[in-house]
Amino acid sequence: MKAQQVAINLVTLAKAPIDQLLSACAQAGFHNIEFQLGNLKRWMKESSLSAADVRKMLDKHGQRCIGGFETHLAVFDEATMDDNHAMLAANARLLGDLGGGVLVVGTDGPPKPNIDALDTVGRMMRRMIDLCPSAVSLAVEFNWSPLVKSLRSALRVVKAADHPRVGILFDPAHYHCTSTKMEDLTAEAVGKILHVHVDDMADKPGEHSHCNADRRLPLEGILPLKRMLGRIEELGYRGFFSLEMFSEELWALPPAQAAGRCHAAMQRLL
């Protein structure tokens, strides 16, 4: 991992006006920013700001948008599909206006999960990417789904999508909590990874771990992070490594203090 690949997902920090969060991240040394898009849109509406205004703030701090997330992709629930797809298309346009990046999504599932349904998800992701601007890619997050529950499942989805801007979000927390193994990080699978989240995990068996609440800062848990992320790099990944935490402890800190602690933790991986 190189310094220019280090990023932070703003969900890691306490809820605050985005300009305060960007300033805190800049002071800490984070130049690559991933957005929780629901929070961003709410703040933009409350402050009567446009995407162009947010982009100016990023430019002011020497930062850039690398992507974001908000909701899953509806594949099997026809009652919510139209509204869900319209929201995701709008989010993709917002990311495009901010400079582009990876839109991360989970998925829903069929009443009776089955392996062929993974191909259905892939075909829907192919349809969804056609609604996204060219500067935006779409990544499925395995384990944010009742169906796509492992790296191998995510790979099948992406192969069914068969589009260069549809890929996988890899997150060590989901690696730990699912059946995913180190040997699943093959050249084929890594070649489909578009974005990587970074976190460590508490000392609990995966099946008894909470994929969000049990996250720890890098090298403060039990995962072989350096070996895992090193393997991903060795197999050709050149994208961002974005710290994503859901920590009550970090949320309780002033954003500048939390961002500083997070940046120091990421530096341990360089």
Secondary structure, DSSP 8 states (H G I E B T S, - for coil): --GGGEEEEGGGS-S--HHHHHHHHHHHT--EEEEEHHHHHHHHHHHT--HHHHHHHHHHTT-EEEEEE---B-SS-HHHHHHHHHHHHHHHHHHHHHT-EEEEE-B---SS--TTHHHHHHHHHHHHHTTS-TTEEEEEETTSSSS--SHHHHHHHHHHH--TTEEEEE-HHHHHHSS--GGG--HHHHTTEEEEEE-EE-SS-GGG--TTTTEE-TTSSSS-HHHHHHHHHHTT--S-EEE----HHHHTS-HHHHHHHHHHHHHTT-
